[in-house]
Amino acid sequence: MTISTSERIGLVDTNILVYRADQDSTFHLPSVNLINRGLKGEISLCLATQNLTEFYAVMTNPKRVTNPIAPVDARVEIERYLQSQNIRKIYQTADLMPKLLELIAKYPPTRQQIFDLQLIATMLVNDITRIYTFNTKHFQPYEEIEVTVPE
């Protein structure tokens, strides 16, 4: 893992979407600032469909967040991200499983780690090597990507 500050496209990790929606989070303002800069086209950001489904799952679950939102509100927020012309959306392609299996062989995951590895595989098959996240420990083992913590 490399911590980087250069300006190139980066994937927004799900935790940033959650912190942006959670006004009580200590990470709320940096998350708002990052996403707003992306929405304005000031920086290049992308989202994977996995991020959006994880956002929905977390934000509608009272066991995961203090202030869950209604399913309809989560859907509306996802639609806003999908409609943004300035935030690129990346998708799982036919190349995903071979890349994921390659990463599994290199970094054998256990339990929930497979989902971070799947996100990394999605990034790599879409030529994305930077991720914006506050969960740096989740991505430390993976030399294929660079981690950037929003300021």
PyMOL commands that set and color helices and strands:
alter all, ss='L'
color gray80, all
select helices_A, chain A and resi 14-21+28-39+49-59+71-83+96-106+113-125+136-139
alter helices_A, ss='H'
color red, helices_A
select strands_A, chain A and resi 2-3+10-12+45-48+87-90+130-132+146-148
alter strands_A, ss='S'
color yellow, strands_A
deselect
rebuild
show_as cartoon
